[in-house]
Amino acid sequence: MFSVCVSTDFIAKHAVTIRGIDETPHNHTWKVEVVIEGSTLDDDGVLIDFIEVEKDLATILDPISGANLNTCELLGGVNPSAERVAMYIGEAMSKKVHGDVRVQSVTVTEAPHCKATYSL
């Protein structure tokens, strides 16, 4: 099995509700890591083109970059936790990859030492 990882970041605001208490809205520089896996390489000896993955990821992140995630329609009006942001990216990215590869996981870091991973 082979896997590749593409990383990027974006800035967005959110305020999570935890145990009924609303956080004050605040910005993060969200770091994103997408892991794609598959068992075979193509004729060029690659699993998937990094540039293709970067473009697809940029397309997915564009509408939430700079946004208030609490009011972002793409997240469906749910509590915009790091876990849900990772799930949104993972599910959207799954629709972009084709062939013998699949999105294995998406990890989102909202602050140093605070990561959430969504495995597909």
C-alpha atoms as one frame of an Amber mdcrd trajectory, in Angstrom:
protein
   0.000   0.000   0.000   1.210   3.484  -0.865   0.142   6.795   0.609   0.835
  10.434  -0.137   0.157  13.454   2.033  -0.600  16.971   0.853  -0.611  19.821
   3.368  -1.860  23.377   3.230  -3.492  25.941   5.475  -6.253  28.524   5.489
  -7.555  31.183   7.862 -11.124  31.089   9.150 -13.115  32.154  12.187 -15.276
  30.002  14.419 -16.821  29.850  17.884 -17.528  26.348  19.115 -20.204  25.577
  21.677 -18.895  23.136  24.285 -21.196  21.782  26.998 -23.641  24.594  26.292
 -21.052  27.357  26.584 -20.334  29.463  23.488 -16.747  30.430  22.815 -15.907
  33.942  21.745 -15.468  34.008  17.942 -11.796  33.768  17.020  -9.576  33.120
  14.017  -7.283  30.189  13.410  -4.737  29.420  10.789  -6.113  25.942  10.128
  -3.530  23.440   8.925  -4.831  20.623   6.742  -3.206  17.307   5.850  -4.886
  15.012   3.347  -3.629  11.429   3.077  -4.491   9.514  -0.082  -3.748   5.822
  -0.403  -3.787   3.099  -2.989  -2.139  -0.189  -3.786  -0.799   0.504  -7.259
   1.269   3.149  -8.981   0.497   4.473 -12.441   2.760   4.140 -15.484   4.792
   7.118 -14.249   5.415   5.438 -10.904   3.185   7.756  -8.867   0.084   7.086
  -6.812  -1.535  10.429  -7.670  -0.238  13.746  -8.954   0.527  16.052  -6.006
  -0.410  19.085  -8.105  -3.838  17.609  -8.857  -4.449  17.009  -5.148  -3.287
  20.545  -4.284  -5.677  22.043  -6.858  -8.609  19.957  -5.636  -7.868  20.856
  -2.024  -7.635  24.561  -2.899 -11.042  24.342  -4.592 -12.546  22.743  -1.489
 -10.989  25.255   0.910 -11.676  28.377  -1.163 -15.284  28.864   0.023 -14.375
  28.455   3.708 -11.120  30.412   3.629 -11.644  33.743   5.366 -15.156  32.698
   6.349 -16.967  32.555   9.656 -17.459  28.790   9.903 -20.464  29.268  12.188
 -22.410  30.809   9.316 -20.871  28.846   6.451 -23.613  27.014   4.556 -21.193
  24.308   3.387 -20.857  23.100   6.971 -24.617  22.830   7.302 -25.036  25.120
  10.294 -23.530  22.609  12.732 -21.118  23.393  15.546 -17.914  24.060  13.530
 -15.494  21.925  15.518 -12.155  20.833  14.091 -13.651  17.349  13.751 -16.460
  18.641  11.556 -14.109  20.756   9.462 -11.971  17.640   8.876 -15.095  15.675
   7.923 -16.246  18.359   5.462 -12.828  18.383   3.771 -12.582  14.588   3.751
 -15.992  14.035   2.223 -15.469  16.753  -0.390 -12.020  15.420  -1.244 -13.410
  11.881  -1.621 -15.550  13.129  -4.494 -12.456  14.472  -6.270 -10.233  11.376
  -6.343 -10.812   8.633  -8.900  -9.409   5.318  -9.962  -7.573   3.011  -7.599
  -6.944   5.631  -4.893  -8.998   6.811  -1.952  -8.813   9.465   0.733  -7.539
   7.666   3.817  -7.751  10.576   6.270  -7.844  14.321   6.773  -6.167  15.915
   9.769  -6.991  19.480  10.757  -4.888  21.440  13.231  -6.646  24.475  14.639
  -3.997  25.395  17.202  -0.596  24.036  18.220  -0.999  20.575  19.721  -4.742
  20.473  18.856  -5.521  18.164  15.935  -8.592  16.317  14.746  -8.463  13.484
  12.212 -11.325  12.180  10.090 -10.661   8.723   8.646 -12.692   7.598   5.697
